[in-house]
Structure formats: structure tokens, C-alpha cells
Amino acid sequence: MAIRRSAAAKINLCLHVVGQRDDGLHDLQSAVAFLDCGEWVEVRKSGRTQLNILGPKAAELPRQDDNLILKAAALFPRHCQTDIRLHKTMPVASGIGGGSADAAATLHAMAALWDLPLPDVAAQVLLGADVPVCMGRSPVLMQGIGAQISPLGDVPALFACLVNPGRGLSTARVFEQLASKSNPPLEPPPPAAREFCAWLKRQRNDLQAPALAAEPMIADVLEALAAQAPLLARMSGSGATCFALFESLAAAQDCASTIQANQRDWWVASGALLI
């Protein structure tokens, strides 16, 4: 028996860095949503735990022992020997939660396969700050170092185009170049969906400026997205993937088609935000 779970692309609609703790980790506030595209993980019982990677982006992800999927599998009892397949479609180190979403999908799939409870949030966050938020698919507010998750509220139907210029960015490097580690917090999310986009435009991604300094091509991506007249264009996470929001799927798809035609080496995707 094989069990498959999807790993949706994650979008940091905004990301405020509001402090740094004594252990060096950063306190974050981020509105997070997921797009109805991404990767999948498939698991089946086996004589030993192993990971096989396939798909169009498989060559970008070497099979190493520190892969988050294998670390996620190691949270289960030793007898849970599992054959794991990852279908890799998203760029590596791209700010849209690829590895974290894969780890979360692995946790869900293995819990179902072996009829065991999911590891708790404390164990999840040790895998990575984005793993707890990737355990769900609804829009949420993520705070602290990733363990504090709460509903975002009434989010309207929105559609997105994602673009990555084919450049991976080290999250640690971006944080190192962040000028201020203590910035103004997020405004409280609005109670009504009709106010959401106006609220979102007033928020920020505090990592966008240091990411631009590390990878100037992000500016080209943001310019290409802005040229398609979106509701908002912004970088996701620590980059280098950027997103544009639209009120219709057709507009998001047109944006993706136009940019892909002009930049064939860029990774482009589009779809609906999961609400």
C-alpha cells in the first residue's frame, strides 16, 4: 500500500522580522498562504528507509542524509522503515517552502502509513521554522520562530503567479545582511475579506532588501511581475521567488505565460490560493 500527500507551494504574503532572541534565532510575524501547485511525497512500507527523488527539479536536490524528508522520517520509531518518493517540481532554496513542505507531507504520509500520531510542534520546528506552518494548507499567521500558528481570518479568493530566476539563496546569508533585526510588527489582520488586500499592501517583507543586495536579479523578477498590473508584487520568504496576486485565475495565468515567454530559463507557476 502506498500513501501520497501533496506538498503545496508556500507564499509569505508578508514577513516582518520583529526581534532576535538570545540563541540567535529571529522572531518573525508572517501572513502565509499556499498555492494549489507544488510537489508530492509517496511512502510505502519497506525493509529500510530510503529516499528516491524524481521530477523536473530532481537534479537540483542531491540525495543527502541531511535532507529534511529523511530527518522527518527519523522522528518515527525505528521499526517504521519506509520507502519514500519525492516528486520535485519547485526550485531549491527558493523561499516557497519546498523542503519544509516536503517534510510536512512526509510526516502526514508516514503517520497515516504506520497509524501513528504526528510528531508534536516542538519536534516539527526542530526540522525547520517553516515545517509547522506547512503542516496545514489554510492561510495562517505565523509568529515567533515558527511554532505559533493561528488562523489569518477572512481571506478573499486570490490567484498568484510565482517566478524564480533560477537562483538559490541561503536564508542564513539573507538574515546576516538584514540591517535591522527589530522592525515594526504586523498590523492586526482585518476582519473582512474586502479589506484584506489594502491591509496586505501596507505590510512588508523585511528580507526583500537584503535578498536584493545578495541577488540583484530579484529586481528583474519584481519588475516583470509589476508590469502585469497585479494587486501586489512582492518577494516570498528569503527569496529568490517572488509572487504577484490577481483577482482572477486567467490574469495569473496570463502573467505566467507572458513572463515565461520572455524568460524561458526562469521557473514560473500559477494557481489559486488555498482558502
C-alpha positions as CSV (number, residue, x, y, z in Angstrom):
1,M,0.0,0.0,0.0
2,A,1.3,3.4,-1.0
3,I,0.2,6.7,0.5
4,R,0.7,10.0,-1.2
5,R,0.5,13.5,0.3
6,S,0.8,16.8,-1.6
7,A,3.4,19.5,-0.6
8,A,1.9,22.8,-1.6
9,A,3.9,25.8,-2.5
10,K,4.1,28.3,0.4
11,I,3.9,32.0,0.0
12,N,4.9,34.5,2.6
13,L,2.4,37.2,1.7
14,C,4.3,39.5,4.2
15,L,7.1,38.8,6.6
16,H,8.2,41.1,9.4
17,V,11.3,40.5,11.4
18,V,10.5,41.9,14.9
19,G,13.4,40.8,17.0
20,Q,16.3,38.4,17.6
21,R,16.5,36.0,20.5
22,D,19.5,35.3,22.7
23,D,20.0,32.0,20.8
24,G,20.4,33.9,17.6
25,L,17.0,32.9,16.1
26,H,14.7,35.6,14.8
27,D,11.2,36.4,15.9
28,L,9.0,36.6,12.9
29,Q,5.5,37.7,12.0
30,S,4.2,36.4,8.7
31,A,1.0,36.0,6.8
32,V,1.3,32.7,5.0
33,A,-0.8,31.2,2.2
34,F,-0.5,28.2,0.0
35,L,-0.9,27.8,-3.8
36,D,-2.7,24.8,-5.4
37,C,0.5,23.7,-7.0
38,G,3.7,22.1,-5.7
39,E,5.2,18.7,-5.1
40,W,4.2,15.3,-3.7
41,V,5.6,12.7,-1.4
42,E,4.6,9.0,-1.6
43,V,5.5,6.4,1.1
44,R,5.2,2.6,1.4
45,K,6.5,0.1,4.0
46,S,9.9,-1.3,3.2
47,G,12.8,-3.2,4.7
48,R,14.8,0.0,5.0
49,T,14.2,3.7,4.9
50,Q,15.3,5.3,1.6
51,L,14.6,8.4,-0.4
52,N,14.2,8.5,-4.2
53,I,13.8,11.8,-5.9
54,L,12.2,12.2,-9.3
55,G,10.6,15.0,-11.3
56,P,11.9,18.0,-13.3
57,K,13.9,19.5,-10.4
58,A,15.3,16.2,-9.1
59,A,18.8,17.0,-10.3
60,E,18.9,20.2,-8.1
61,L,18.4,18.2,-4.9
62,P,21.2,15.7,-4.1
63,R,20.2,12.6,-2.0
64,Q,22.0,13.6,1.2
65,D,21.5,12.3,4.7
66,D,20.6,15.8,6.0
67,N,17.6,16.0,3.6
68,L,14.6,17.3,5.6
69,I,12.5,14.3,4.4
70,L,14.9,11.8,5.9
71,K,15.1,13.9,9.1
72,A,11.2,13.9,9.2
73,A,11.2,10.1,8.8
74,A,13.7,9.7,11.6
75,L,11.1,11.2,14.0
76,F,9.1,8.0,13.8
77,P,10.1,4.8,15.7
78,R,13.0,2.8,14.3
79,H,10.7,0.0,13.1
80,C,9.0,2.4,10.7
81,Q,11.2,1.5,7.7
82,T,9.8,3.4,4.8
83,D,10.5,3.8,1.1
84,I,9.9,7.4,0.2
85,R,9.5,9.0,-3.2
86,L,9.6,12.8,-3.8
87,H,8.3,14.3,-7.0
88,K,10.4,17.5,-7.1
89,T,9.0,20.4,-9.1
90,M,9.9,23.5,-7.2
91,P,13.3,25.2,-7.2
92,V,15.7,24.5,-4.3
93,A,16.3,27.2,-1.6
94,S,13.7,29.5,-3.2
95,G,11.6,30.9,-0.3
96,I,8.4,29.0,-1.1
97,G,8.9,26.2,1.5
98,G,9.9,23.4,-0.8
99,G,11.9,21.4,1.7
100,S,9.7,22.3,4.6
101,A,6.5,21.4,2.7
102,D,8.1,18.1,1.6
103,A,9.0,17.3,5.3
104,A,5.4,18.1,6.4
105,A,4.0,15.9,3.7
106,T,6.3,13.1,4.8
107,L,5.1,13.4,8.4
108,H,1.4,13.3,7.3
109,A,2.1,10.3,5.0
110,M,4.1,8.3,7.4
111,A,1.6,8.9,10.3
112,A,-1.1,7.5,8.0
113,L,1.0,4.6,6.7
114,W,2.0,3.4,10.2
115,D,-1.2,4.5,12.0
116,L,0.8,6.7,14.4
117,P,0.2,10.2,15.8
118,L,2.1,13.1,14.2
119,P,5.2,14.3,15.9
120,D,4.4,17.4,18.1
121,V,5.1,21.0,17.1
122,A,8.3,21.1,19.2
123,A,9.7,18.3,17.1
124,Q,8.4,19.8,13.8
125,V,10.1,23.2,14.4
126,L,13.4,21.4,15.0
127,L,13.2,20.3,11.4
128,G,12.9,23.9,10.3
129,A,11.0,27.1,11.1
130,D,8.6,26.6,8.2
131,V,7.6,23.0,8.9
132,P,4.8,23.7,11.4
133,V,3.1,26.2,9.1
134,C,3.4,23.7,6.2
135,M,1.5,21.0,8.2
136,G,-1.7,22.8,7.1
137,R,-2.9,24.4,3.9
138,S,-5.1,27.3,5.0
139,P,-4.0,30.9,5.3
140,V,-2.4,31.5,8.7
141,L,-0.5,33.9,10.8
142,M,3.0,32.5,11.8
143,Q,4.8,34.1,14.7
144,G,7.9,33.6,16.8
145,I,10.4,31.0,15.4
146,G,7.6,29.2,13.5
147,A,5.8,27.3,16.3
148,Q,3.0,29.9,16.9
149,I,0.3,29.3,14.2
150,S,-3.2,31.0,14.2
151,P,-5.9,31.5,11.5
152,L,-5.4,34.5,9.3
153,G,-9.0,35.3,9.2
154,D,-11.3,36.1,6.2
155,V,-9.1,36.0,3.1
156,P,-10.7,36.7,-0.3
157,A,-10.3,34.4,-3.3
158,L,-7.0,35.4,-4.9
159,F,-4.7,33.9,-7.5
160,A,-1.0,34.1,-7.8
161,C,1.9,33.9,-10.3
162,L,5.2,32.6,-8.8
163,V,8.5,33.4,-10.5
164,N,12.0,32.3,-9.6
165,P,15.0,33.5,-11.7
166,G,16.9,30.2,-11.2
167,R,19.0,31.4,-8.3
168,G,19.0,29.8,-4.9
169,L,19.5,32.0,-1.9
170,S,20.9,31.0,1.5
171,T,18.4,32.0,4.2
172,A,21.2,32.4,6.7
173,R,23.1,34.8,4.3
174,V,20.0,36.9,3.8
175,F,19.4,37.2,7.6
176,E,23.1,38.1,8.1
177,Q,22.7,41.1,5.7
178,L,19.5,42.3,7.4
179,A,20.2,45.8,8.6
180,S,17.7,45.9,11.5
181,K,16.7,42.8,13.5
182,S,13.9,44.7,15.3
183,N,11.3,46.2,13.0
184,P,7.6,47.3,13.4
185,P,5.2,44.5,13.8
186,L,2.4,43.4,11.5
187,E,-0.8,45.4,11.8
188,P,-3.7,43.2,13.0
189,P,-5.3,41.4,10.1
190,P,-8.6,42.9,9.0
191,P,-11.9,41.2,10.0
192,A,-13.4,41.5,6.5
193,A,-12.1,39.9,3.3
194,R,-12.8,43.2,1.3
195,E,-10.2,44.9,3.4
196,F,-7.5,42.2,3.1
197,C,-5.6,43.4,0.0
198,A,-5.4,47.0,1.3
199,W,-4.1,45.7,4.6
200,L,-1.6,43.5,2.8
201,K,-0.2,46.3,0.7
202,R,0.7,48.2,4.0
203,Q,2.8,45.3,5.2
204,R,6.3,44.4,4.2
205,N,8.8,41.6,3.6
206,D,11.8,42.8,5.7
207,L,14.0,40.2,4.0
208,Q,13.4,41.7,0.5
209,A,16.1,44.4,0.7
210,P,18.9,42.1,1.9
211,A,17.9,39.5,-0.6
212,L,18.1,42.1,-3.4
213,A,21.6,43.0,-2.2
214,A,22.6,39.3,-2.3
215,E,20.8,38.6,-5.7
216,P,20.1,41.7,-7.8
217,M,18.2,39.6,-10.4
218,I,15.3,39.6,-7.9
219,A,14.7,43.2,-9.0
220,D,14.2,42.0,-12.6
221,V,11.6,39.5,-11.4
222,L,9.7,42.1,-9.4
223,E,9.8,44.5,-12.4
224,A,8.5,41.8,-14.7
225,L,5.6,40.9,-12.3
226,A,4.7,44.6,-11.7
227,A,4.5,45.1,-15.5
228,Q,1.4,42.7,-15.5
229,A,-0.6,45.1,-13.3
230,P,-1.1,42.8,-10.3
231,L,-2.8,43.7,-7.0
232,L,0.6,43.3,-5.4
233,A,4.1,42.0,-6.3
234,R,6.5,41.0,-3.5
235,M,9.2,38.5,-2.7
236,S,8.3,35.4,-0.7
237,G,10.3,34.3,2.4
238,S,14.0,34.9,2.0
239,G,13.8,34.7,-1.8
240,A,14.5,34.5,-4.6
241,T,11.0,33.5,-5.6
242,C,8.6,36.4,-6.0
243,F,4.8,36.5,-6.4
244,A,2.1,38.6,-7.9
245,L,-1.5,38.5,-6.8
246,F,-4.6,38.8,-9.1
247,E,-8.3,38.7,-8.8
248,S,-8.8,36.0,-11.4
249,L,-7.0,32.8,-12.4
250,A,-6.9,33.9,-16.0
251,A,-4.9,37.1,-15.1
252,A,-2.5,35.0,-13.1
253,Q,-2.1,32.5,-15.9
254,D,-1.6,35.3,-18.5
255,C,1.1,36.8,-16.2
256,A,2.8,33.4,-16.1
257,S,2.6,32.9,-19.8
258,T,4.0,36.3,-20.6
259,I,6.9,36.1,-18.3
260,Q,7.8,32.5,-19.3
261,A,7.7,33.5,-23.0
262,N,10.2,36.3,-22.3
263,Q,12.4,34.4,-19.8
264,R,12.5,30.7,-20.7
265,D,15.1,29.9,-18.1
266,W,13.0,31.2,-15.2
267,W,10.8,28.9,-13.2
268,V,7.1,30.1,-13.4
269,A,3.9,28.7,-11.9
270,S,0.4,30.0,-11.3
271,G,-2.7,28.9,-9.5
272,A,-5.3,29.7,-6.8
273,L,-4.5,30.5,-3.2
274,L,-6.0,27.7,-1.0
275,I,-8.5,29.2,1.4
